[in-house]
């Protein structure tokens, strides 16, 4: 009963944080506010959560990574696969080596293998925190997509490196050849499991839907279970469950394209997943804040165990955080410089992005849930029964880096990203052309289908005349859309005004319908079931007009 009460309190804290962040006169990033609320819950009300890292991984990580993979723009992800892999694999290995030696240099009390383990778990980045930090100053879309793609894959890379380093501490042996083979097996197995689970579930689901019909609640439940199925299946065969969940999310997009769920399913599923995402993200940062007072209380003890004073330890913590950003900046800068140099050798013209953009990419590498959960999985004892070396110290450093990186990102990203949002003009033009072509093709297909449908109706019947009249009206709407979509037609401002006027009139009509339904229900003229069903139809139309389902999940 105590655990259930704590879960309910944490959910209430997520709700409260959502209201507070909107009521404050100044904009504070949501993660920082939630960390502060968690700290208050621990310090003021005495909350003390014994965090089980394995349970934390299972409950929080698979659905969040699955959703990130599902919603990330697939065209951008596969178009930018080279920079994404350079960050997700190359930068992780570079960070493990560089930060590992740096940690061992500044704190000799930490063995080198343990320093590598800490560096490995600090290498994954948290896209949720980055999105929250840049909410008021959006990043260029391509950069944001690259950062999202990186975070999908670097979790698996960092965790694999972390497990190798911990194994080296426990056994005292390490082989780069065996580690490379194991990495390929673990990562490749995770990818295959993620694809296989989503394909199998999607295929079976389509067969059953064709026979029984589609029930939105069941479809939502299936989507909620897939990430856990992929994660557990991968863990069962000792491959990357994290990567399996992320790949399952990417594959889910293509499963939807094949199955084409109903509009009601997509809208309800989107609302459910939005709620799941907000709840889990909020709970993660509140849990981190709840651990903060304990971290502060342990500071003197950790400093004494390390044989250094408290201020020196805090200085080391800041130095590690800054070094992570410096290595990230250096990796991105050198990668871009090599790309420009390679293009010049091929006779192509490429220019270096402005330094501020590279600084944004470096500052955006804040740490979060994976680091928090991973560092707590460190064993307490070695195989011979002795304590794991410097365990308390590295846990303190990992949690401190999470907090400092979030603080630096919350201050630095809005300043660096100011007036940096948006795409390049050529990207905008290409996107506008694709949108126009898609709208034209869709409208032409609709015209053909309506003409065919009306022609197929039996003549000289009331239904035929009604459908003919409705078809004529819709054909007029689609032909007007085609006419205004023609570059030779009216200018962009006129088309925008016409579309906005038509949308506002339709929304006003829907509002009147909804008001009348409420009046009829209050008067007792219709029952609850009919009232709810008719309201749902109006809500579907209004949501489509307002564009409230941007993800199509």
C-alpha positions as CSV (number, residue, x, y, z in Angstrom):
1,X,0.0,0.0,0.0
2,X,2.9,2.3,0.8
3,X,4.4,1.8,-2.7
4,X,1.0,2.6,-4.4
5,X,0.6,5.8,-2.3
6,X,4.1,6.9,-3.4
7,X,3.3,6.3,-7.0
8,X,0.2,8.3,-6.8
9,X,2.1,11.1,-5.1
10,X,4.6,11.1,-7.9
11,X,1.9,11.3,-10.5
12,X,0.3,14.2,-8.6
13,X,3.7,15.9,-8.5
14,X,3.9,15.6,-12.3
15,X,0.5,17.3,-12.6
16,X,1.5,20.1,-10.2
17,X,4.7,20.7,-12.2
18,X,2.7,21.2,-15.4
19,X,0.6,23.9,-13.8
20,X,3.5,25.6,-12.0
21,X,5.7,25.9,-15.1
22,X,2.8,27.9,-16.7
23,X,2.0,30.0,-13.7
24,X,5.6,31.2,-13.1
25,X,6.3,34.7,-14.5
26,X,9.7,33.5,-15.9
27,X,10.1,30.5,-18.1
28,X,11.9,27.6,-16.3
29,X,12.7,24.4,-18.1
30,X,10.3,21.6,-17.0
31,X,13.1,19.1,-16.1
32,X,14.7,21.6,-13.6
33,X,11.4,22.4,-12.0
34,X,10.6,18.8,-11.6
35,X,14.0,18.1,-10.1
36,X,13.3,20.9,-7.6
37,X,9.9,19.5,-6.8
38,X,11.5,16.0,-6.2
39,X,14.1,17.6,-3.9
40,X,11.4,19.3,-1.9
41,X,9.5,16.1,-1.6
42,X,12.6,14.4,-0.1
43,X,13.8,17.3,2.0
44,X,10.5,18.7,3.4
45,X,8.2,15.6,3.4
46,X,10.9,12.9,4.0
47,X,10.3,10.9,0.8
48,X,12.9,8.2,0.4
49,X,12.7,6.0,-2.7
50,X,14.9,2.9,-2.8
51,X,15.5,3.0,-6.6
52,X,15.7,-0.4,-8.2
53,X,17.7,0.3,-11.4
54,X,16.5,-2.9,-13.2
55,X,12.9,-2.1,-12.5
56,X,13.5,1.5,-13.5
57,X,15.0,0.4,-16.8
58,X,12.0,-1.9,-17.5
59,X,9.3,0.6,-16.6
60,X,10.7,3.8,-18.0
61,X,13.3,3.2,-20.8
62,X,11.5,0.9,-23.3
63,X,8.3,3.0,-23.8
64,X,10.2,6.3,-24.1
65,X,12.8,5.0,-26.6
66,X,10.0,3.2,-28.5
67,X,8.1,6.5,-28.8
68,X,11.1,8.5,-29.8
69,X,11.8,5.9,-32.6
70,X,8.1,6.0,-33.6
71,X,7.9,9.7,-33.9
72,X,11.2,10.7,-35.2
73,X,10.9,11.8,-38.9
74,X,12.1,8.7,-40.8
75,X,13.2,10.6,-43.9
76,X,15.5,12.8,-41.8
77,X,16.8,9.9,-39.8
78,X,17.9,7.8,-42.8
79,X,19.1,10.9,-44.7
80,X,21.4,11.9,-41.9
81,X,22.5,8.4,-40.9
82,X,26.2,9.2,-41.3
83,X,26.4,12.1,-38.8
84,X,24.0,10.2,-36.5
85,X,26.3,7.1,-36.4
86,X,29.3,9.3,-36.0
87,X,27.8,10.7,-32.8
88,X,26.1,7.6,-31.6
89,X,29.1,5.3,-32.0
90,X,32.2,7.3,-32.7
91,X,31.6,10.0,-30.2
92,X,30.6,7.5,-27.5
93,X,33.9,5.6,-27.9
94,X,35.9,8.8,-28.0
95,X,34.2,10.0,-24.8
96,X,34.8,6.7,-23.0
97,X,38.5,6.9,-23.8
98,X,39.0,10.6,-23.3
99,X,36.9,11.0,-20.1
100,X,38.1,7.7,-18.7
101,X,41.7,8.8,-18.7
102,X,40.7,12.3,-17.5
103,X,38.8,11.0,-14.5
104,X,41.6,8.7,-13.5
105,X,44.0,11.6,-13.8
106,X,42.1,14.0,-11.7
107,X,41.1,11.4,-9.1
108,X,43.8,8.7,-8.9
109,X,41.8,6.9,-6.3
110,X,39.5,5.6,-9.0
111,X,40.9,2.6,-10.9
112,X,41.2,3.1,-14.7
113,X,38.6,0.4,-15.5
114,X,36.1,2.0,-13.1
115,X,36.9,5.4,-14.7
116,X,36.0,3.9,-18.1
117,X,32.8,2.5,-16.7
118,X,31.8,6.0,-15.4
119,X,32.8,7.6,-18.7
120,X,30.7,5.0,-20.6
121,X,27.5,5.6,-18.6
122,X,28.0,9.4,-19.0
123,X,28.2,9.1,-22.8
124,X,24.5,8.7,-23.6
125,X,22.5,11.9,-24.0
126,X,18.9,12.7,-23.1
127,X,16.7,14.1,-25.9
128,X,13.8,14.7,-23.6
129,X,15.8,17.2,-21.6
130,X,17.1,18.9,-24.8
131,X,13.6,19.3,-26.2
132,X,12.4,20.9,-22.9
133,X,15.4,23.2,-22.7
134,X,14.9,24.5,-26.3
135,X,11.1,24.8,-26.1
136,X,11.3,28.6,-26.1
137,X,14.2,28.8,-28.6
138,X,13.7,25.9,-31.1
139,X,16.8,24.4,-32.8
140,X,17.1,24.1,-36.6
141,X,15.0,21.0,-37.5
142,X,17.9,19.1,-39.1
143,X,20.1,19.6,-36.0
144,X,17.2,18.5,-33.7
145,X,16.6,15.4,-35.8
146,X,20.3,14.5,-35.7
147,X,20.4,14.9,-31.9
148,X,17.2,12.8,-31.6
149,X,18.7,10.0,-33.8
150,X,21.9,10.1,-31.8
151,X,20.1,9.7,-28.6
152,X,18.2,6.7,-30.0
153,X,21.4,4.8,-30.7
154,X,24.0,6.1,-28.3
155,X,22.1,4.6,-25.3
156,X,22.9,1.1,-26.6
157,X,26.5,2.0,-27.4
158,X,27.1,3.5,-24.0
159,X,25.5,0.7,-22.1
160,X,27.5,-1.9,-24.0
161,X,30.7,-0.1,-23.3
162,X,29.6,0.2,-19.6
163,X,29.0,-3.5,-19.3
164,X,32.5,-4.2,-20.8
165,X,34.2,-1.8,-18.4
166,X,32.3,-3.3,-15.4
167,X,33.3,-6.8,-16.5
168,X,36.9,-5.7,-16.8
169,X,36.8,-4.4,-13.2
170,X,35.3,-7.7,-12.0
171,X,37.6,-10.0,-13.9
172,X,40.7,-7.9,-14.3
173,X,40.9,-8.8,-18.0
174,X,39.8,-7.0,-21.2
175,X,40.2,-7.8,-24.9
176,X,39.5,-5.2,-27.5
177,X,38.9,-8.0,-30.1
178,X,36.4,-9.8,-27.9
179,X,34.7,-6.5,-27.0
180,X,34.3,-5.6,-30.7
181,X,32.8,-8.9,-31.5
182,X,30.5,-8.7,-28.5
183,X,29.4,-5.2,-29.4
184,X,28.4,-6.3,-32.9
185,X,26.5,-9.3,-31.6
186,X,24.7,-7.3,-28.9
187,X,23.8,-4.3,-31.1
188,X,22.9,-6.4,-34.1
189,X,20.9,-8.8,-32.0
190,X,19.0,-5.8,-30.5
191,X,18.2,-4.5,-34.0
192,X,16.9,-7.9,-35.3
193,X,14.8,-8.5,-32.2
194,X,13.2,-5.1,-32.4
195,X,12.4,-5.6,-36.1
196,X,11.1,-9.2,-35.6
197,X,8.8,-8.3,-32.6
198,X,7.2,-5.4,-34.4
199,X,6.8,-7.3,-37.7
200,X,5.3,-10.4,-35.9
201,X,2.9,-8.3,-33.8
202,X,1.9,-6.1,-36.7
203,X,1.3,-9.0,-39.1
204,X,-0.8,-11.0,-36.6
205,X,-2.7,-7.8,-35.6
206,X,-3.6,-7.0,-39.3
207,X,-4.9,-10.6,-39.8
208,X,-7.1,-10.4,-36.7
209,X,-8.4,-6.9,-37.5
210,X,-9.5,-8.1,-41.0
211,X,-11.5,-10.9,-39.3
212,X,-12.9,-9.1,-36.3
213,X,-12.7,-5.4,-37.0
214,X,-10.7,-2.7,-35.4
215,X,-11.2,-1.7,-31.8
216,X,-9.2,1.5,-30.8
217,X,-8.7,0.5,-27.1
218,X,-7.2,-2.9,-28.1
219,X,-4.9,-1.2,-30.7
220,X,-3.7,1.2,-28.1
221,X,-3.0,-1.6,-25.6
222,X,-1.0,-3.5,-28.3
223,X,1.1,-0.4,-29.0
224,X,1.8,0.0,-25.3
225,X,2.9,-3.7,-25.0
226,X,5.2,-3.8,-28.0
227,X,8.2,-1.9,-26.4
228,X,8.2,-4.1,-23.4
229,X,7.9,-7.2,-25.6
230,X,10.9,-6.1,-27.7
231,X,13.0,-5.2,-24.6
232,X,12.3,-8.4,-22.6
233,X,12.8,-10.6,-25.7
234,X,16.2,-9.0,-26.3
235,X,17.2,-9.2,-22.7
236,X,16.2,-12.9,-22.7
237,X,18.8,-13.7,-25.4
238,X,21.4,-11.3,-23.9
239,X,21.3,-8.6,-26.6
240,X,20.6,-4.9,-26.3
241,X,17.0,-4.4,-25.0
242,X,17.4,-0.7,-25.2
243,X,18.3,-0.8,-29.0
244,X,15.5,-3.4,-29.5
245,X,12.9,-1.0,-28.1
246,X,14.2,2.0,-30.2
247,X,14.2,-0.1,-33.4
248,X,10.8,-1.4,-32.6
249,X,9.5,2.2,-32.5
250,X,11.1,2.9,-35.9
251,X,9.5,-0.3,-37.4
252,X,6.1,0.6,-35.9
253,X,5.9,3.5,-38.3
254,X,6.1,1.2,-41.3
255,X,3.7,-1.3,-39.6
256,X,1.2,1.6,-39.4
257,X,1.7,2.4,-43.1
258,X,0.8,-1.2,-44.0
259,X,-2.1,-1.6,-41.6
260,X,-3.6,2.0,-41.9
261,X,-5.4,2.2,-38.6
262,X,-8.6,4.2,-38.3
263,X,-8.6,7.9,-37.6
264,X,-10.2,7.3,-34.2
265,X,-7.5,4.8,-33.3
266,X,-4.7,7.2,-34.3
267,X,-6.2,10.1,-32.4
268,X,-6.9,8.2,-29.2
269,X,-3.5,6.4,-29.4
270,X,-1.8,9.8,-29.8
271,X,-3.5,11.1,-26.7
272,X,-2.6,8.1,-24.7
273,X,1.0,8.1,-25.7
274,X,1.3,11.9,-25.0
275,X,0.1,11.1,-21.5
276,X,2.5,8.2,-21.1
277,X,5.4,10.4,-22.3
278,X,4.6,13.3,-20.0
279,X,4.1,11.0,-17.1
280,X,7.3,9.0,-17.5
281,X,9.5,12.0,-18.3
282,X,8.1,13.9,-15.3
283,X,8.5,10.9,-13.0
284,X,12.2,10.4,-14.1
285,X,13.2,14.0,-13.2
286,X,11.2,14.0,-10.0
287,X,12.9,10.8,-9.0
288,X,16.3,12.4,-9.8
289,X,15.3,15.4,-7.6
290,X,14.2,13.1,-4.9
291,X,17.7,11.6,-4.8
292,X,19.4,15.1,-4.7
293,X,19.3,15.6,-0.9
294,X,20.9,12.2,-0.4
295,X,23.6,13.2,-2.8
296,X,24.3,16.4,-0.9
297,X,24.3,14.6,2.4
298,X,26.8,12.0,1.1
299,X,29.2,14.7,-0.1
300,X,31.5,14.8,3.0
301,X,31.6,11.0,3.2
302,X,32.4,10.7,-0.5
303,X,35.2,13.3,-0.2
304,X,36.7,11.5,2.8
305,X,36.7,8.2,1.0
306,X,38.4,9.8,-2.0
307,X,41.0,11.5,0.3
308,X,40.2,14.9,-1.1
309,X,38.3,17.9,0.4
310,X,34.8,18.8,-0.5
311,X,35.5,21.8,-2.6
312,X,38.1,19.9,-4.6
313,X,35.5,17.2,-5.3
314,X,33.0,19.8,-6.5
315,X,35.7,21.2,-8.7
316,X,36.3,17.8,-10.2
317,X,32.6,17.4,-10.8
318,X,32.5,20.7,-12.7
319,X,35.7,19.8,-14.7
320,X,34.2,16.4,-15.8
321,X,31.0,18.1,-17.0
322,X,32.9,20.8,-18.9
323,X,35.3,18.2,-20.4
324,X,32.3,16.2,-21.7
325,X,31.2,19.3,-23.5
326,X,34.7,20.1,-24.8
327,X,35.2,16.6,-26.2
328,X,31.8,16.8,-27.8
329,X,32.6,20.1,-29.4
330,X,36.0,18.9,-30.6
331,X,34.4,15.7,-32.1
332,X,31.7,17.6,-34.0
333,X,34.1,20.3,-35.2
334,X,36.7,17.8,-36.5
335,X,34.0,15.7,-38.1
336,X,32.6,18.7,-40.0
337,X,36.1,19.8,-41.0
338,X,36.9,16.4,-42.4
339,X,33.5,16.4,-44.3
340,X,34.3,19.7,-45.9
341,X,37.9,18.6,-46.8
342,X,36.6,15.3,-48.3
343,X,34.0,17.3,-50.4
344,X,36.7,19.6,-51.6
345,X,38.8,16.6,-52.8
346,X,35.7,15.5,-54.8
347,X,35.3,19.0,-56.3
348,X,32.2,19.7,-54.3
349,X,31.6,23.0,-52.4
350,X,30.9,22.6,-48.7
351,X,31.1,25.3,-46.0
352,X,31.6,24.9,-42.3
353,X,28.5,25.7,-40.2
354,X,28.8,28.7,-37.9
355,X,30.6,28.1,-34.6
356,X,27.5,28.9,-32.6
357,X,25.7,25.9,-34.2
358,X,28.5,23.6,-33.1
359,X,28.3,25.1,-29.6
360,X,24.6,24.3,-29.6
361,X,25.3,20.7,-30.5
362,X,27.9,20.5,-27.8
363,X,25.7,22.1,-25.1
364,X,22.8,19.9,-26.1
365,X,24.6,16.8,-24.8
366,X,23.0,16.8,-21.4
367,X,22.7,13.5,-19.5
368,X,19.5,12.0,-18.0
369,X,17.6,8.8,-17.4
370,X,20.0,6.2,-18.9
371,X,22.9,7.6,-16.9
372,X,20.9,7.6,-13.7
373,X,19.6,4.1,-14.1
374,X,22.9,2.6,-15.4
375,X,25.2,3.9,-12.7
376,X,23.0,2.4,-10.0
377,X,23.5,-1.1,-11.5
378,X,27.1,-1.1,-10.4
379,X,27.6,-4.2,-8.2
380,X,28.3,-3.7,-4.5
381,X,30.9,-6.5,-4.2
382,X,33.6,-7.9,-6.4
383,X,33.8,-11.6,-7.2
384,X,36.1,-12.2,-4.2
385,X,33.7,-10.5,-1.8
386,X,35.6,-7.2,-1.5
387,X,33.7,-3.9,-2.0
388,X,33.5,-2.6,-5.6
389,X,36.2,0.1,-5.8
390,X,35.0,3.7,-5.5
391,X,31.3,2.8,-6.1
392,X,29.9,5.6,-3.9
393,X,32.2,8.1,-5.5
394,X,31.4,7.3,-9.1
395,X,27.6,7.3,-8.4
396,X,28.0,10.7,-6.8
397,X,29.9,12.0,-9.9
398,X,27.4,10.6,-12.3
399,X,24.4,12.1,-10.6
400,X,26.3,15.4,-10.2
401,X,27.1,15.5,-13.9
402,X,23.4,14.9,-14.7
403,X,22.4,17.9,-12.6
404,X,25.2,20.2,-13.9
405,X,24.6,19.3,-17.5
406,X,20.9,20.0,-17.2
407,X,21.7,23.3,-15.5
408,X,24.2,24.4,-18.1
409,X,21.9,23.4,-20.9
410,X,19.0,25.3,-19.4
411,X,21.0,28.5,-19.3
412,X,23.2,28.0,-22.4
413,X,20.8,26.5,-25.0
414,X,18.2,29.3,-25.0
415,X,20.9,31.9,-25.3
416,X,22.8,30.0,-28.1
417,X,19.7,28.9,-29.9
418,X,18.1,32.3,-30.0
419,X,17.3,33.3,-33.6
420,X,18.8,30.1,-34.8
421,X,15.6,28.1,-35.4
422,X,14.2,27.2,-38.8
423,X,15.6,25.5,-41.8
424,X,17.7,26.8,-44.6
425,X,15.8,28.5,-47.4
426,X,16.5,25.7,-49.8
427,X,15.1,23.2,-47.3
428,X,12.0,25.3,-46.9
429,X,11.5,25.6,-50.6
430,X,11.9,21.8,-51.1
431,X,9.5,21.1,-48.2
432,X,6.9,23.6,-49.7
433,X,7.2,22.0,-53.1
434,X,6.7,18.5,-51.7
435,X,3.7,19.6,-49.7
436,X,2.1,21.3,-52.7
437,X,2.7,18.2,-54.8
438,X,1.2,15.9,-52.1
439,X,-1.9,18.1,-51.7
440,X,-2.5,18.2,-55.4
441,X,-2.1,14.5,-55.8
442,X,-4.5,13.8,-52.9
443,X,-7.1,16.3,-54.3
444,X,-6.9,14.8,-57.8
445,X,-7.3,11.3,-56.3
446,X,-10.4,12.5,-54.4
447,X,-11.9,14.0,-57.5
448,X,-11.5,10.8,-59.4
449,X,-13.0,8.7,-56.6
450,X,-16.0,11.0,-56.1
451,X,-16.8,11.1,-59.8
452,X,-16.5,7.3,-59.9
453,X,-18.6,6.8,-56.8
454,X,-21.4,9.1,-58.0
455,X,-21.5,7.4,-61.4
456,X,-21.8,4.0,-59.9
457,X,-25.0,4.9,-58.0
458,X,-28.3,3.6,-59.2
459,X,-30.1,6.4,-61.2
460,X,-33.5,8.0,-60.4
461,X,-33.5,7.2,-56.6
462,X,-33.6,9.7,-53.7
463,X,-30.2,8.4,-52.5
464,X,-28.7,8.9,-56.0
465,X,-29.9,12.5,-56.1
466,X,-28.6,13.2,-52.6
467,X,-25.2,11.7,-53.3
468,X,-25.0,13.5,-56.6
469,X,-25.7,16.8,-54.9
470,X,-23.1,16.0,-52.2
471,X,-20.6,14.9,-54.8
472,X,-21.1,18.1,-56.8
473,X,-20.4,20.2,-53.7
474,X,-17.3,18.2,-52.8
475,X,-16.0,18.3,-56.3
476,X,-16.3,22.0,-56.2
477,X,-14.3,22.1,-53.0
478,X,-11.5,19.9,-54.4
479,X,-11.4,21.7,-57.7
480,X,-11.2,25.0,-56.0
481,X,-8.3,23.6,-53.9
482,X,-6.6,22.4,-57.1
483,X,-7.1,25.8,-58.7
484,X,-5.7,27.7,-55.7
485,X,-2.8,25.2,-55.5
486,X,-1.7,26.2,-59.0
487,X,1.2,28.6,-59.0
488,X,-0.6,30.6,-61.7
489,X,-3.6,31.2,-59.4
490,X,-3.9,33.6,-56.5
491,X,-1.0,34.6,-54.4
492,X,0.1,32.8,-51.2
493,X,-1.5,35.4,-49.0
494,X,-4.9,35.1,-50.7
495,X,-4.8,31.4,-50.5
496,X,-3.9,31.5,-46.8
497,X,-6.7,34.0,-46.0
498,X,-9.2,31.9,-47.9
499,X,-8.2,28.7,-46.1
500,X,-8.2,30.4,-42.8
501,X,-11.7,31.9,-43.4
502,X,-13.1,28.5,-44.5
503,X,-11.5,26.8,-41.4
504,X,-12.8,29.5,-39.0
505,X,-16.4,29.2,-40.5
506,X,-16.3,25.4,-40.2
507,X,-15.0,25.7,-36.6
508,X,-17.8,28.1,-35.7
509,X,-20.4,25.8,-37.1
510,X,-18.9,22.9,-35.1
511,X,-19.0,25.0,-32.0
512,X,-22.7,25.7,-32.6
513,X,-23.4,22.0,-33.1
514,X,-21.7,21.2,-29.8
515,X,-23.6,23.9,-27.9
516,X,-26.9,22.6,-29.3
517,X,-26.0,19.0,-28.3
518,X,-25.3,20.1,-24.7
519,X,-28.5,22.0,-24.6
520,X,-30.4,19.0,-25.8
521,X,-28.7,16.8,-23.2
522,X,-29.4,19.2,-20.4
523,X,-33.1,19.4,-21.5
524,X,-33.2,15.5,-21.5
525,X,-34.0,15.3,-25.2
526,X,-31.1,12.9,-25.9
527,X,-29.5,10.3,-23.7
528,X,-25.8,10.0,-22.6
529,X,-24.8,7.5,-25.2
530,X,-26.1,9.5,-28.2
531,X,-24.7,12.7,-26.8
532,X,-21.2,11.1,-26.3
533,X,-21.2,9.6,-29.8
534,X,-22.2,12.8,-31.6
535,X,-19.7,14.8,-29.6
536,X,-17.0,12.4,-30.5
537,X,-17.7,12.9,-34.2
538,X,-17.5,16.7,-33.8
539,X,-14.3,16.4,-31.8
540,X,-12.7,14.3,-34.6
541,X,-13.6,17.0,-37.2
542,X,-12.4,19.8,-35.0
543,X,-9.2,18.1,-34.1
544,X,-8.4,17.6,-37.8
545,X,-9.1,21.3,-38.5
546,X,-6.9,22.5,-35.6
547,X,-4.1,20.0,-36.6
548,X,-4.0,18.5,-33.1
549,X,-2.5,15.1,-34.2
550,X,0.9,16.1,-35.5
551,X,2.5,12.7,-34.9
552,X,-0.1,10.5,-36.5
553,X,0.5,7.9,-33.7
